Amino acid sequence: MKKSSIIALLISAALMASALVGCGKEIESSVPDVSVTTAATTTTAETTTTAATTTTAETTTTAATTTTAATTKATTAATTKATTAATTKAPAATTAATTKAPAATTAATTAVQLAKDATANKYVYNTLNDEEKTIYNEIVAAVKARQATCTFSSAHDGAVVTKIYRDVFFQEAELFWLHGSAATYSGSVTSIPLAYKYTEADQAIIQKDLDGAVKQIAATFPANASLVTKIKKIHDWIILKTTFTKENQSADDAYGPLVLGYGQCEGYAKAFTYVCTKLGIENVRITGLNNKNLSHAWNKVKINGAWYNVDLTWDDPTGNTADFIRDFYLLVPDSQINNLSHFVVEEYTPFTPPAANSLDANYFVQTGYYATTYDSAISLMQQQIINAAKSKSQIAQVKCSSKEVYDAVNNYLVNQAGVLGMKDKANATKGCSQIKGVSGASDANLLVVAIKLSY
């Protein structure tokens, strides 16, 4: 690649948004609180840099600039106490020492098997053809070696290279030091520049801290925990640890939420995917737009062969106390968010996300707070309010099976006599804290009827 083209690409790195777009967190009414600006377009003979959409709060860096990982760890009002992790270490890889009879496993065969095992739970990688996988593997190897340039073993079409770079960025949560790139390539491409968010020394510090957070989360799993329970524990730990902000340098990566205790939606999504990947839970990060046409990031996770959406940011809405958690967006199908509140955008998510069509593992279904009739919904809501009052939880929530049931229950709760009667019954129940105030917090798209409680 010509020197002038490389310089142009390095300049384009100054426009790199770590997830190609940023996002703002929405308040209870789902009204985002961030504006979007668009960067300029630069064209060279070999490379075209497209407009990189970023939030106004994002911090951009040049390819030659690295961020310092040494920041004072933020103290949040909701810091979860870390328990010593007792995790099972992955078995060490074994290579063949000698070549024996034809039936013996060779070192090369072992390496191939290890590579296959390493990508078994990587959705994006497994959607690629052989040429695309080669590009993907060579980019990953170059990033792990912190090379300034990834030189391919053969030339590839620039459009394909552009897509695969972005695929790597979205799938490889463990490569947290890699910058996202708004660069696009055309023609025959034999190499691409790479830029990194952290220095090598800072990368080592961050790696240790991130893996320590994963161990803390794993230590909260009960014995023989189901995958749904594990995901709930990950969901809650990150939310309790994290205070939403767009102002800090690590707010848009996993390090912010998992270690420093702050993040924006991209950081929440990267934190979730980092932990899930480390714990062997198949997942993928999605970036698109919300219903206000502003950038937003969330996740998809696979349970028993089916995919589900998870949005930690919207389950930790602003304007609440630090220990507020809701489960509205915990394991939901596409039909309840796609093109309603969440919009997948190909420019930001370069692969086709897996379809999420099941409700089987939905958190409300699994915990029994899923109502198929009006009467059962009212009964479950009363029980939820009582349970909340016993633990001083700030929310009581029940998911309905249909819009008809949701509308009937929501109308009842909007009626002050109905919800106040439920509050009085909870206050009269032994062991309950006294509820002082109630307010509605339902979501018609998700069919969740909810009451916020104050004590």
Salt bridges, closest charged atoms under 4 A:
GLU26 OE1 - HIS296 ND1 3.95
GLU28 OE2 - ARG326 NH1 2.52
GLU28 OE1 - LYS452 NZ 3.95
GLU131 OE2 - HIS156 ND1 2.80
ASP167 OD2 - LYS163 NZ 2.56
GLU172 OE1 - LYS122 NZ 2.90
GLU174 OE2 - LYS278 NZ 3.41
ASP211 OD1 - LYS278 NZ 3.59
ASP236 OD2 - LYS232 NZ 3.08
ASP236 OD1 - HIS235 ND1 2.76
ASP252 OD1 - LYS197 NZ 2.67
ASP253 OD2 - LYS197 NZ 2.79
GLU266 OE2 - LYS270 NZ 3.09
GLU282 OE1 - LYS302 NZ 3.71
ASP311 OD2 - HIS296 NE2 2.66
ASP311 OD2 - HIS342 NE2 2.67
ASP315 OD2 - HIS235 NE2 2.81
ASP315 OD1 - ARG326 NE 3.93
ASP316 OD2 - LYS25 NZ 3.65
ASP327 OD1 - LYS232 NZ 2.53
ASP334 OD1 - LYS300 NZ 2.92
ASP407 OD1 - LYS403 NZ 2.89
